């Protein structure tokens, strides 16, 4: 996973340390299927830094408490401080020791229930030398396409990393799992892309792109993409809509 700045090496090391301990536990490896930006970067599907750990929780709801206890035991053994956690879901904000003014918190989030249409596959993650069940790239791409609308509806925010990832996945020629989009948005694909195009045109601007993306990609690349990212994403989305309707 690419480091935009050498100072992020500490954060990257903690991400990998946590993953190793989680997936060395057989019960947790069966419960937590890996997804999100860190997963995509570790699989070579994405070329940016990612700071959080995201999972789908695959067991019944009644197993959440037992899973929580196992996870918290690992966090304690690693010397991590639980700054905050959800009482209803598996979500944590973990603090580690770092230099003053440096990044020092990792967010861990496990979605329950997972999207039924999600597809998974076991992959070897060379950077931690573990076999881990992860979302497929088609599933990741579909969920990433939905992410801007979902994020805005939940907390009225726009994340530059969502826009960047959509751009990068289109640029690589990846395909998406259409069933995930239809399940999550309760609509057909042309209507979804029309909505996403309108949303991107209305809510994405250079400021929203800059807010978090400048910390996640090397500065030279960020500077090159900053002014053209929105227009290129709109181009890709409109091309996809055209493909679907003709």
Secondary structure as GFF3:
##gff-version 3
##sequence-region A 1 246
A	DSSP	three_ten_helix	6	8	.	.	.	ID=ss1
A	DSSP	alpha_helix	9	23	.	.	.	ID=ss2
A	DSSP	alpha_helix	26	31	.	.	.	ID=ss3
A	DSSP	beta_strand	32	35	.	.	.	ID=ss4
A	DSSP	alpha_helix	36	42	.	.	.	ID=ss5
A	DSSP	beta_strand	53	57	.	.	.	ID=ss6
A	DSSP	three_ten_helix	61	63	.	.	.	ID=ss7
A	DSSP	alpha_helix	64	77	.	.	.	ID=ss8
A	DSSP	beta_strand	81	85	.	.	.	ID=ss9
A	DSSP	beta_strand	90	95	.	.	.	ID=ss10
A	DSSP	beta_strand	105	111	.	.	.	ID=ss11
A	DSSP	beta_strand	120	125	.	.	.	ID=ss12
A	DSSP	beta_strand	130	135	.	.	.	ID=ss13
A	DSSP	alpha_helix	137	155	.	.	.	ID=ss14
A	DSSP	alpha_helix	160	171	.	.	.	ID=ss15
A	DSSP	alpha_helix	178	185	.	.	.	ID=ss16
A	DSSP	alpha_helix	189	203	.	.	.	ID=ss17
A	DSSP	alpha_helix	206	213	.	.	.	ID=ss18
A	DSSP	alpha_helix	219	225	.	.	.	ID=ss19
A	DSSP	alpha_helix	229	245	.	.	.	ID=ss20
###
